[in-house]
Amino acid sequence: MPPNIYAGCSAMEFDIIIIGGGLVGASLTAALRDSGLSLALIESQHAPVLGEDWDSRIYAISPGCRRYLEDCGAWAHLNMSRVEPVEAMRVFGDDNAELEFSAYQMGVPELACILESRQLQHAIWQGLREQDNLTILQPQRCAALQVEPDAATLTLTDGRELRAKLVVGADGRDSWVRNQVGISAAPVDYRQHGVVANFTVERAHRGIAYQWFQPDGILALLPLPDNRVSMVWSVSPEKSAQLLALSHEALCAQVAEAAHHTLGEMQVITPAAAFPLRLLVLPQISSARIALIGDAAHNMHPLAGQGVNTGFRDARELARTLLNRGAQTDCGDAQLLRRYDRKRKEDIYSMQATTYSLKHLFVNDDPVLKTLRNIGLNATNRLVPVKKLLMQHAFI
């Protein structure tokens, strides 16, 4: 049976309401398809429409998260001609230092898979439309949330009410759910923007992802199918504005120069766009009848490509917690949600600390730090066990 696209007028009762149908929220919904729980998914946007053009939002999916998406049934719906495995990664310091990882050296088929946000979103939603324990409300927005001892009541902007034992906030970095329940912390502004664009390149990338740590920013070129790459360039707001104002030809010239012409001449296939970068560390990611996942639960620097992977690990752990709760346990039970919270803290905090430290280590003019960071890259490159240890976290 297809999911119920709710158009009624009376209040509805659910076990779980998931607010936000982006990648992480949709994946949690799919992961709970055989749970026996009744689900409602509320998404404010229409379903994504696929076209032939390339999406400027690109993600590097870790092997562990790929397995999770396979288990959710999403991976089977992907157009694999739009997916590129990463065979190796080359990281450069600002003084000829280099650190290289290879799938062969790590003993894995690939380090990651690069694919477009819109393609993955479409693949996950393909399964949702066949999920018979799911009611989809789309496009819909939320107006009020009231948490009571035995349930949470959600009011939509059209006046309808829904009740559930658990409400999951998967509604992004400016999470409405998080604000409604008072889980807060002051975000740290990185004073950087992430500038993204896609290019065709002259030389074959051979499945290699490149990253350059430079005094004025961090440039990454990620491989896409054929001779295409996706750029993420973390720079100051001032440089971001300058890059966005360039013609396509001038942008290509600047990116090629910053990349030391490693891939030869470049041509734009998706225009540049930018988004501000910040760090958000929350004291908790759950409260009474509430759980947060994805960007609603944490923000971090994109330099390690782990933001969406950390979100998928949230969804995976929350699904495990709910599926293993026991027949008599309320899925919104406070102790149950604290178990999820505790399980996720180490992973979230370690990724946030790592990306924060690397950003401040490399985007820094201190000559002593410059010497140390480049010595560290070269030394690490010679120690295969250390490299395996560094990569281990990215594979979960």
N, C-alpha and C positions, 0 to 999 in steps of 0.2 A: 504493500500500500504506500502511496506517496504521503509525505507529511501534510498535516492539516495547515492550510494557509488561512489563519483565523480571520473571520469577518463578522463574527457574532457580536452581541451587545452585552451579554451578562458576564459577571466575573468568572474567571477560570482558575482552577486549582492545579498546581504542578508540584513535582518534587524539586525540580531545579529550573531556575530562570537564568539564562546566560545572556548578558547584555554586551553586545558587540560581536558581529559576525565576520571580523577580519580573520587573518590566518590562524591566530592562536585560539580565539573563541570558537571558530568553526571547527578546528581540529579537536578541541575538547568535546564538542557536540558529537562529532563522528566517533570519538573514542568511547563514548557512552551509549553507542547504538544498541548494544546487547545487554545493557545493565538492568533492564526491567524498570528503570526510572522514567517517569514522564518528564519531558523536557520542553521548554519554550526558548526559542532563540529570537532575540530582538535586535534588528539591524536597521540603522537609520538611513542607509543608502540602498539604491537598487542593486541588483546582482551585477557583477562586472560583465562587460561584453568583450569577447575576444575579437581581435582583428589581426591583421598581418603585421602591423607596426610593432616595434619593440618597446617594452615598458622600461622607463628609466629607473624604476625601483627594482633592484636586483638583490638576491640573497644567496649567500653561501651556506648550503644546508649540510650540517655535519653528518657523518655516518650514523651516529646514534639517533639523530632526529629523522634521518631518512627511514630507518627501521620503524620508528614510531609512526611516520606517515604511511608506510607500507601497511602496518597493523591497522591503521585507521581506514584503509582502503583508498586513500587519496592518490598514492603514487601510481596506481594502475590507470588512473584517468589522465595522467600527464601526457602531453605530446613530447615524446622523448627527443624529437628533432630540435626542440628548444631548450634542451638541458645539456650542459657541458661539464664533464668530470674534471676535477683539478688533479693533475698528475704530480705537480710539484709547486712549491712556493719559494720565491726568492725575495729576501728582505734585505734592503740596503740601508746602511747608516749614511751619515753625511761626510764621511772621510774615507771612502773606499772600503768600509767594512761591509761584510756580507754574511747572511745566515740563510742556509738553504734547507728546505725540507722536501723529501720526495716520498711518494706513496710506496715505492719499492723499498726504500730504506726503513720506512715505518712498518713494513709488512702488511699493508692494507691495499685494497683495490684502488681507492682514491682517497684524497685528503678531504674532499668536499664535493658537492655538486652545485653548480651555479645555474640559477633559473630565475625567471621573472616573477614578481609578486602576483601579477594578474593571472598568469598561467597556473600558479599554485592555488590561488584563491578559487579559480574556476574548477580545478580538479577536486578540491575538497568539497565544494558546493554540489558537484555532480552526485556525490554520495549522499549528501544531506537530503536531496530531493527524493530519495528512495527510502528514507528512514522513517519507520512507522511509529516510533515512540516520540516523535518530534512535531511541535507546532511552530511554524515560522510566522513571525509578525514583521513584515518588511514592505515598504519603508515605514518605520515607526520610531518615535522619540519618547523618552521618559520625562515625566513631570515631577513625580514625588516618590519617595521611598520611605516606608515606615517599618522599622524592625521591632517585632514583638517577641515575647518569650517563646512562642510556639511556631512562629512563621514570620515571613516578611511580606509586606503588601506593596506592590508596585502600581503606580498610577501612570497611565500613558497620557500624552498631550491631548488625545481625543476623549479623555474622561474614563476610559475603561480601566478596570482593576484586575490585577492578577496576584495570586498568593502562591508562595512556595516555601518549602523548608530551607532552601538555600538559594541565594542570589550570587552569581559569579560576575564580577566586573572584569570584562575583557575589552574595555572601551577606550584603550589608548592612553597616551601620555598625559592628557588633560582629563583623566577619568572622572566622569560625572558620579559614578558609584562611589569612588574613593572620597570625593568631596562630600557626598551626602552622609556618609557614615563617620566622617571626621578623622580618617587615617591620613595624616599629613606630615610633611617635612619640607623645609625650604630647599628647592633645587639649587644646585651649584651650576652657574653659567660657565661653560668652558670658554666663552668668548671666541668661539669658532662656529663656522657654518660648514655643513657637509654639502659640497657641490657635486652633483651627479650628472652624468651624460653617457651616452653610448656612442661608439665609433667603429668604423671598419679600419683595419690596419694593413700596412703594406706587407709586413713579415708575419709568418705563421707564429701564433703564440704557443703552439704545441701543448696546450693544456696547462700552461704555467701561469700562476697568479703572481703578480709583482707588487711590491710595496717599497716606497722610498720614504724614509724618515728624514725630513729636511728642517732646517731652523725655522722656516716660516710655515710649516704645515706637513701633512702626511698624505701622500699620494698613493692610491692603490688602483691597479688595473687588473680586473678579473676577467678570465676567459669566457667568452660566449661561443656558441656554435659557429663554425667556419672562421673567417678572419674578422671576428668581431670581439670587442672588449667593452666592459663596463667600467667607468671611472667613478671612484669616490675620492674626492680631494678635500681634506679637512683643513680649512684656512681661516684666517681672521675675517670678521664681517666686512672689513674694508676690501680685502682681496676678493672675497666672494662677490661683492658688488661689481668689482672691476671685471671679473671673469664672466659674469652674467651679461655685462654690457658689450662684450666683444662680439665681433662677427664670427661666423662659424670658422672661417679660415684662420682668423687670429687666435681663436680658442684652440684649434688643432695645433697651431704652431707652439703655443705656450705649453700645452700638455706634452707634446712630443719632446720639447726641450727639457721640461722637468723630468721626463722619463728617460733622458739621455739618448733619445732616438732608438731605444731598444727594439721597438716594433716598427720602426720606419715611419713613413708618412701616414697621417690619420685623416679620416673624413667623418664628420658628424652624421649620425643616423637618428639620434633623439636630442633635442635641444637641452641645454644645461638648465638645471633647476637647483635650488638650495634650500636647506632647512637648518635651523639653529640646533646646536648640540648642547646637551646638559647632562648632569649627573643627578639622579634622584635616588636617595637611599631612605627607605621607609623603616620605621621602627617595627612594623609588623605588616603582614600581607593577608591577615584574616582578622575578623572580629565576629561578634555574635551573628550567625546566619549569613555571613559575608565572606567570600574568598576573592582575592585579586590574582590575576594572571597577566603575563605579557607586559607591555609597556605601562599598563595600569599599576603594576607591582614594582617596576624598576625602570630606570633609564640609565644608559651607559654610553661611553664613546664607541663609535663604530669601527675603530681601528683594527679590532680583532675579528670583526664580522660575527660576533656572538650574540647580538641583541635578540634576533628572532629565534635563534637556537635556545637561548635561555628561556624565552617565552614558551617554546614548545616543551621544554623540560618542565616548566610549571604545569602546563596542561597535562603532560604525561603523569606527573606525580599526583596531581589532584585526582585524575581519573583512577589511578591505582588506589589511592586512599579511599575513594568512594566505592570502588568495586570490592575492596577487601574489608569493608566496614563491619560486616556481620549483619545478619538478617534483621536483628532487633534494633540496630543503631540508626537513629535519625540522621539523614545525610547532612543536616545543618547543625549537628551537635557541636558544641563549642570545643570539647576535648578532641573530637575528630579533626576539626579544622586546625587546631593548634598542632596536631601531628603533621599535617601538611605544611604548616608554617615552618616548623622546626626542620623538616626534611629539606626545604628549599633554601634556608638561610645561608648555609656554607657555600653552595654553588653561586648564588646571586652575589654575595659579598665578595667572594674571591674573584669573580669576573669583573666586578666594579672596581675593586682595588687594583687589579692587574692593568686594566685599560687606563685608569686614572694615573697610575704610576708611569706607565709607558708614555702617555701623552706628555706629562710634565718632565720626564727625563729627556725626551728628544726635542720637544719644542721649547728649547732653553738655550740661552747664549753663554751660559757659564762654561769657560774653557776647560775646567777640571772635569765637569760632567761630560763634556763633548769627548774628551780623551777616554774616560772610563766607559761610556756607552759603546764606543766603537771597539775598544779592546774586548768588551764583554760579548759583542756580536761575533767577532772573529774567534774568540776562545770557545764559545758555545758551538760554533759551526764545526769544530774539530771533535766534539764529544757527542757521539751518537746516542749513548744512554741518556744524556741530559736532554737532547732534542726529543727523544721518545717520551721522556717525562713531561716536557713542555707541551707536547701535542696530545698527551693522554686525555686531558680534560676536554679537549675539543671533540673527541670521538664519542663521548657518552651521550 
